[in-house]
């Protein structure tokens, strides 16, 4: 098993996002509630961002997500599903 400290910044961010979504699924499984993210994709490359935005959008179909970012390309990716390179 690879310790999280050995992951890249993007890999660590992906792990953190996966853990948050898994925990939210367990805690919010009966409905209600929401998730709040503050720049969870900040260290992601285009490939990782594309996968992560897809997961976030899928999750948002059943749970409200508040997403804060100061990066236009992240907001665009979440709104359109298109990643700008």
PAZAPA-4460 file (N, C-alpha, C; in steps of 0.05 Angstrom, whole numbers, plus 32768, in hexadecimal, padded with zeros to 4 digits):
% residues 85
    n_x    n_y    n_z   ca_x   ca_y   ca_z    c_x    c_y    c_z   seq   type   mol
   8011   7FE9   8000   8000   8000   8000   8012   8019   8000     1      X     A
   800B   802C   7FEF   801B   8044   7FEC   8011   8059   8000     2      X     A
   8022   8063   8011   8019   8078   8025   8011   8091   8016     3      X     A
   7FFC   809F   801E   7FF3   80B7   8011   8008   80CD   800E     4      X     A
   801C   80CD   8020   8031   80E1   801F   8042   80DE   8006     5      X     A
   8042   80C7   7FFA   8052   80C3   7FE2   8044   80CA   7FC8     6      X     A
   802A   80D1   7FCA   801B   80D8   7FB2   8023   80F4   7FA9     7      X     A
   801F   80FA   7F8F   8023   8115   7F85   800D   8126   7F91     8      X     A
   800F   8140   7F8D   7FFA   8152   7F97   7FDF   814C   7F8A     9      X     A
   7FDF   8147   7F70   7FC7   813F   7F62   7FBC   8124   7F6B    10      X     A
   7FCE   8111   7F6F   7FC6   80F7   7F79   7FBA   80F9   7F95    11      X     A
   7FC6   8109   7FA6   7FBC   810D   7FC1   7FA1   811B   7FC0    12      X     A
   7F9D   812E   7FAE   7F83   813B   7FAB   7F6E   8128   7FA1    13      X     A
   7F76   8116   7F8F   7F63   8102   7F85   7F5A   80EF   7F9B    14      X     A
   7F6E   80E7   7FAC   7F68   80D5   7FC2   7F55   80E4   7FD6    15      X     A
   7F5B   80FD   7FDC   7F4A   810C   7FEE   7F2D   810F   7FE3    16      X     A
   7F2A   8115   7FC9   7F10   8117   7FBE   7F01   80FD   7FBF    17      X     A
   7F0F   80E7   7FB9   7F02   80CC   7FBA   7EF9   80C5   7FD6    18      X     A
   7F09   80CC   7FEA   7F01   80C6   8005   7EE9   80D7   800D    19      X     A
   7EE9   80F1   8006   7ED2   8102   800C   7EB8   80F8   7FFF    20      X     A
   7EBA   80F1   7FE6   7EA2   80E7   7FD9   7E98   80CD   7FE5    21      X     A
   7EAA   80BB   7FEC   7EA3   80A1   7FF8   7E96   80A6   8013    22      X     A
   7EA2   80B7   8023   7E97   80BD   803E   7E7B   80CA   803B    23      X     A
   7E79   80DD   8028   7E5F   80EA   8025   7E49   80D6   801C    24      X     A
   7E51   80C3   800B   7E3D   80AF   8003   7E33   80A0   801B    25      X     A
   7E44   8099   802D   7E3C   808A   8045   7E2B   809B   8057    26      X     A
   7E34   80B4   805C   7E26   80C5   806F   7E0C   80D1   8064    27      X     A
   7E0B   80D6   804A   7DF4   80E3   803E   7DE3   80D0   802E    28      X     A
   7DE6   80B6   8031   7DD9   80A2   8021   7DBA   80A4   8023    29      X     A
   7DB0   80AC   8039   7D93   80AE   803C   7D87   80C8   8032    30      X     A
   7D97   80D8   8024   7D8D   80F1   8019   7D92   8108   802C    31      X     A
   7D8E   8120   8021   7D93   8138   8031   7DB0   813E   8032    32      X     A
   7DB6   8155   803C   7DD2   815D   803E   7DDE   8168   8024    33      X     A
   7DF6   8170   8026   7E04   817B   800E   7E22   8178   8013    34      X     A
   7E31   817C   7FFE   7E4E   817C   7FFF   7E59   8198   7FF8    35      X     A
   7E6E   81A0   8004   7E7B   81B9   7FFE   7E98   81B4   7FF8    36      X     A
   7EA1   81BD   7FE1   7EBD   81BA   7FD8   7ECA   81D5   7FD4    37      X     A
   7EE3   81D8   7FDC   7EF3   81F0   7FD8   7F0B   81E7   7FC7    38      X     A
   7F0A   81EC   7FAD   7F20   81E6   7F9B   7F2B   81CA   7F9D    39      X     A
   7F1A   81B5   7F9B   7F24   819A   7F9E   7F35   8191   7F86    40      X     A
   7F33   819F   7F6F   7F41   8197   7F57   7F5A   81A8   7F51    41      X     A
   7F62   81B8   7F65   7F77   81CC   7F60   7F92   81C0   7F56    42      X     A
   7F99   81A8   7F5D   7FB3   819C   7F55   7FB0   8186   7F40    43      X     A
   7F98   8185   7F33   7F93   816F   7F20   7F9C   8177   7F04    44      X     A
   7FA7   8163   7EF6   7FAD   8167   7ED9   7F93   8163   7ECA    45      X     A
   7F94   8167   7EB0   7F7B   8167   7EA0   7F6D   814B   7EA1    46      X     A
   7F7C   8136   7EA0   7F70   811B   7EA1   7F62   8116   7EBC    47      X     A
   7F70   811C   7ED1   7F65   8118   7EEC   7F4D   812A   7EF0    48      X     A
   7F4F   8143   7EE6   7F39   8156   7EEA   7F20   814C   7EDB    49      X     A
   7F24   8141   7EC3   7F0D   8136   7EB4   7EFF   8120   7EC2    50      X     A
   7F0E   810E   7ECD   7F03   80F7   7EDD   7EF5   8102   7EF6    51      X     A
   7F01   8114   7F04   7EF6   811E   7F1D   7EDD   812F   7F18    52      X     A
   7EDD   813F   7F04   7EC5   814F   7EFE   7EAD   813D   7EF7    53      X     A
   7EB3   8127   7EE9   7E9E   8113   7EE3   7E93   8107   7EFC    54      X     A
   7EA4   8100   7F0F   7E9B   80F4   7F28   7E8A   8108   7F38    55      X     A
   7E94   8121   7F39   7E85   8136   7F48   7E6A   813B   7F3B    56      X     A
   7E69   813D   7F21   7E4F   8141   7F13   7E3C   812A   7F17    57      X     A
   7E46   8111   7F16   7E35   80FA   7F1C   7E2A   80FB   7F38    58      X     A
   7E3B   8102   7F4B   7E33   8103   7F67   7E1E   8119   7F6B    59      X     A
   7E21   812F   7F5C   7E0F   8146   7F5F   7DF3   8140   7F54    60      X     A
   7DEF   812A   7F46   7DD4   8123   7F3D   7DC2   811C   7F55    61      X     A
   7DCD   8114   7F6B   7DBD   810C   7F83   7DC3   811C   7F9C    62      X     A
   7DD8   812B   7F9C   7DE0   813B   7FB3   7DE9   8157   7FAB    63      X     A
   7DE0   816B   7FB9   7DE8   8186   7FB2   7E05   8189   7FB9    64      X     A
   7E14   8196   7FA6   7E30   819B   7FAA   7E35   81B9   7FA7    65      X     A
   7E42   81C5   7FBA   7E4B   81E1   7FB8   7E69   81E0   7FB3    66      X     A
   7E71   81EC   7F9D   7E8C   81EA   7F93   7E98   8206   7F91    67      X     A
   7EAD   820B   7F9F   7EBA   8225   7F9F   7ED6   8223   7F91    68      X     A
   7EDB   8235   7F7E   7EF5   8235   7F71   7EFA   8251   7F66    69      X     A
   7F14   8257   7F64   7F1C   8271   7F58   7F29   826B   7F3D    70      X     A
   7F26   8253   7F33   7F31   824A   7F1A   7F1B   8247   7F05    71      X     A
   7F1B   8258   7EF1   7F07   8258   7EDC   7F05   823D   7ECE    72      X     A
   7F1C   8230   7EC8   7F1C   8217   7EB9   7F0E   8201   7EC9    73      X     A
   7F10   8202   7EE4   7F02   81ED   7EF4   7EE4   81F2   7EF4    74      X     A
   7EDC   820B   7EF7   7EBF   8211   7EF6   7EB4   820A   7EDA    75      X     A
   7EC3   8210   7EC5   7EBA   8209   7EAA   7EB7   81EA   7EA7    76      X     A
   7ECB   81DC   7EB1   7ECA   81BE   7EAF   7EB2   81B3   7EBE    77      X     A
   7EAB   81BE   7ED5   7E94   81B4   7EE4   7E7A   81BB   7ED7    78      X     A
   7E79   81D2   7ECA   7E60   81DB   7EBD   7E5B   81CD   7EA3    79      X     A
   7E70   81C8   7E94   7E6D   81BD   7E79   7E76   81A1   7E75    80      X     A
   7E87   8197   7E87   7E93   817C   7E84   7EAA   817C   7E71    81      X     A
   7EB2   8194   7E67   7EC9   8196   7E54   7EE1   81A1   7E63    82      X     A
   7EF8   8195   7E5F   7F11   819D   7E6B   7F20   81AD   7E57    83      X     A
   7F28   81C5   7E5F   7F39   81D7   7E4F   7F56   81CF   7E54    84      X     A
   7F65   81CC   7E3F   7F82   81C5   7E42   7F93   81DD   7E40    85      X     A
***
